Amino acid sequence: MAKSDSFTSHFVELRARLLHSLIFIFVMFVFSYIFAEEIYNFLVEPYAKAVKNDQISRRLIFTALHETFITYLKVAFFAAIFVGSPVLLIQIYKFIAPGLYKNEKKAILPYLISTPLLFLLGGLLVYYLVMPLAIKFFLSFETLGSNSTLPIQLEAKVNEYLSLIMRLIFAFGISFQLPILLNLLARVGVVNSDYLKARRRYVIVIIFALAAILTPPDPITQVGLAIPLLLLYELSIFTVKFIEKKNEKEANLEDA
């Protein structure tokens, strides 16, 4: 087979796999929109629990006629991407797998599994820990008011709240891919465990700066992202060291 024919066949296969992934994501989008209200209630649950025992009657408001409709579209798109991403990763793996050796397939498989798991872990951290703490922090700025001052009370907008929690879930999920990135760089020889250890102090600064960019300007969410990333960085050093020892052992066996 000519090189041009081989390239064309690979391109057609890649296009077909990407098309299948997009079709699946679109189907999940339609399905998610049907259940958008249920997904919405799930995402609002951290706010509802955080204000459950408040004496003030709480509600979420919308100020534009189309705001709730657009919010439901965002929720459906968010859910479709969240569910469809693993399918996209599997399709990409199936595309590149025939060109890999058996040991290379075994090396990639853990990354294929850990990528969505780490993303899910980041999302769960936002949902169950960061958002409830952040909500309590923001509500602490409310005041009851007096005869001479007006009360300050939160009237959260539906669109703004859901945009915040969805943005945080994606920010944490993507940031939690740090071990995957560092381990891949270690496998291709760009970094090693000694390099990661020596750059630790710089990485701490970078992580806190990244947390400040990706999260709202409050200490709860920033620290909530920075500390797990620092722990994941330390875990990455350990796993990279493990890979180095494994490669060294295999090299010694080959030499013997």
N, C-alpha and C positions, 0 to 999 in steps of 0.2 A: 504494500500500500504506500502511495506517495505521501510525503510529509504534509502537503496541502490537504489531501483527503483525510489524513489522520487528525489534523488540526480542526478541520470542518466537523468531523464526527464528534470530537471532544467538545467543541463549541455547542453543537446541537444537543449533546447530552447534558451539558451544564445548563443550557437554556431551559431544557425540559424539566430538570430537577428544580431550578429556581421557580419556574412557572408552577410546578406542583406545590411548592412551598407557599407561593403567593395565593394560589387557589385555596389551600388549606387555611391560611390566615384570613382570607376574605370570608370563607364559610364560618370560621370562628367569630369573625366580626359580626356577621348577621345573627349568629346564634347568641352572641354576647349582648347584642342590642335588644334582642327579645327579652333577655333576663337582666337588662341594664339596671332596673330598679333594685333587684336583689343584690347585684354587685355593688351598686351605690350604697345600699344599706350596710353591706359588709365593710366598705371603706370608711363609712361614717362612724362605725362602731367605736373606734378609739376616742373620738370626740364625745360620743354619747356616754361612754363609761366615765370619761374624765370629768364630766359635768353632772353626773347622775345625782349626786347628793347635794348639789347646789340649791340654795333657797330661791335663786333667780330662775325664772322660766326661760329655758334656752330654746333656740330655734336656729335653723339655717335659712337665709333669705336669698332671693334672686331679685335683681333690679331691672332686668330687661326681659321682654316677652319671650325671646328665643333662648335665654340663658340656660334654662333647664334642658331644653332639647339639645343644645350644643354640648352641654355637660354629659348627657347620656351618650352622645356620639364619642366623646373623649373617653368615657369609661369603657365603651365597647371596643374602641381601638386599643386602649391600654390592655384590656383582657386578651384581645386577639394576639397582640405582640407577645405578651407574657406567655401564653400557651403555645403560640406558633414558633417561637425562637428555637426550642429543642428540635422541632421537626426540621427547621432550616439547617441546623447544625448536623443532623443525621444525614440529610440529603447531600450536604457538602462532603461529609465523611465518605459516603457511598461513592461520590464522584472521584475522590482522590485515592480511595482504598485499593483499587486494582493496580495502581502504579507503585504500591508500597510493598516492601518485604514483610515477611511474617513478624519479625521482631519490631519493625517500625509500626505495624498495626497495633501490636501489643503496647507499644509506647504511647500511641495516640489515644487509645481507648480510655485510660484513666482521665485524660483531659476532657474527653467528650462527656464523661459522666459527671466530673466535678464542676464543669462550667455552669450548667443549670442549677446544680445543688448549691454552689456558692452564691449564685444570683438569688436563689430562693432564700438562703440564709440571711442575706442582706435585706431582703424584703420583709422577712419575719422580724428582724431586729427593729426595723422602722415601725412596723405595725404594732408590735407588742411592748416595745420599750421606749424608743425615741419619741414617737408621736405623743403618747400619753404624758411623758415628762415635759415635752415642749409645750403642749396645750396648757398644762398646769402653770408653766412658767409665764406664758403670755397672759393667762387669766389673772395672774398676780398683780398686773398693772391696772386692774379695774378699781374704781373707787365708788363708794356709795353716794358721795356728794353731801352737801349740807345746805343750810339756808342761803348761803352766799355763793355756792359753787354747784355746777351741774354734775350729775354722776357720769362716770366713764364706764360704759358697758359694751362688751363685745357683741356685735351683730355680724356673725360670720356669713360670708357669701358662699353659696353652694359651689360655684365655679372656682373661686379662689382656694377654698379648703381642699377640694378634690385635686386641683392642679398641684397644690403643695404636697399632698401625700403621694400622688403618683410620681411627681418629680423626685421626691426623696427615695421612693422605692427603686426607681431606675438609677439614681445616683449611687445609692448604697450597693445595689446589685452589680453595677458595672465596676465600681471601686473594689468590690470583693473579688474581682478577677485578678487582682495583683499577684497572688501566688502562681496562677496559671501563666501569666506573662513572664514572670521572673524565671520560672522553671523552663519555659520554652527558650528563653534567652540563654539559660545555662546549658541547655542541650545542644545549642548551635555554637557554643563557645564564646558568646558575647560577654557573659559575666560568670563569676564563680563565687563560692561561699566566702572566700577571703575578701574579694572585692565588695560584696554586700556588707560584710562586717565593717570594713574600713569606711564605707560611705554611710554608716548608720546615722551619724549626727546630721548629715545633710538631708537624709531622707525624712527625718523627723520634722525638719522645717518645711520640706516640700509637702508632706502629708497634711500638716496643719494649714498650710496655705491652700492646698487643694480642698480641704474640708470647708474652709471659709468661702471658697468660690462656689462650691456645689450646694451648700446648704444656706438656709436663711441666716440673717445676721444675729444669731443668738447663740450663747455658749452651749446650750443643751445639745442641739443637733450637731454643732461643730465638733464638740468633744465626743459625742456619740458616734460620729463617723471616724474621727482621728484615732481613737484608742483601738477599735477593732482593726483598723488598717495597720497600726503599729504591731499588733499581735500577729496579724497575717504576714507582715514583713519578717518577723522573727521566725514564724513557721516556715516561710519561704527559704530562709537561710538553712534551716534544719533539713528541709526536703532536698535542696540543692546539694548539701553536703552528703546526703544519702545517695543521690544520683552519682556524685563523684566517686564515692567509695564503691558503688556497684560497677561503674565503668572501669575503675582501676582493677577490681577483682576479675572482671571479664577479660581485660587486657593481659593480666598475669596468666590466666588460664590459656589464652591463645598463644602466648610466648612459650609456655611450658609444653 
